[in-house]
Amino acid sequence: MVPNGTLCTNCAPQCSVCNLTTLLCSVCNAGVYLYNNSCYSECPPPLVISYDFLSCETQEVYYQQFSKDAKIIYFPFTIASVILIIIGVILKCFHKEMHLQTALCSLLSLVEFLCWGVFLGFELIYWVNFHTSAFMGFVCSAVGMGCLLILNFIHLRFFYKYAAVDS
């Protein structure tokens, strides 16, 4: 319902936000897509669903988001991992007693944890804002992040056991 003066006016059933004066839809409910101020369960041909799953757009507009002009950084976590490996090798040159494999494992687990955190954030945003039926993606990413934490704690426990034997 949209307030229209002292009366309340209904938007179209699949519309979640509409213009107060024209009653044209500006935002559709989850699972339907905006095109020409109307909501569609499927985009009319030759249009495709937009990258953000909110509207219908042409294929040209869709592919422009992935063009060289889009300023996308490819493989950011791989780049961060390589940088951390290089830093670890340089540190090993200055600190001969450092256990390189353990240091790299701990540094790279931070990158992996950050990667899962970003993925979990994207899943949460997608679930809350676009498709309420996408709860399982959020649950799977939360379970993945939990498994990562458990495996890192197990690794840390074995590391302490290994370090105690070497002492």
C-alpha positions, 0 to 999 in steps of 0.5 A: 500500500502506498499513501496517496494523500489521505487515501492508501493506494495499492501497487501492483501485486509484484511491485514492492515500491511504486511512484506515489503519483503515477503508481508506476513500479520502481522496485519489484519483489524478489524473484521478479524483474523490472522492465518499463515500470512493470514486473515480469517473472521472466524478461521479455525476449531479447532481454536478459536478467540484469547482473544484480537480479533486479531488472531486465536489460539488453545483452549489450548492457549486461556484457558491458559490466564485464568489459575491460572498462568495468575496472574489475580486479581479477583473482584478488585473493590469488594476488594477495596470496602470491604477495604473502608468499613473496613476503614469507620467502623474503622474511625467511631470508632474514630469519633463518630459524623461521619455519616457512611452511607454517608461516605461509599456512597461517598467512594464507589461512587469513586470505582464505578466511577473508575470501569466505567472509566476502562470500558469506557477505555476498550470500547474505546480501543476496538472500536478504535483498533479492531472493528469500528462497536463497537461504541455503547458499547463505547456510552453505557459506556459513558452514564452509567458513565454520569448517575452515575455522575448525580445520585451522584450529586443528592445524594449530593444535598439531603445530603446538604439539609438533613445536613442543616435541622439537623443543 
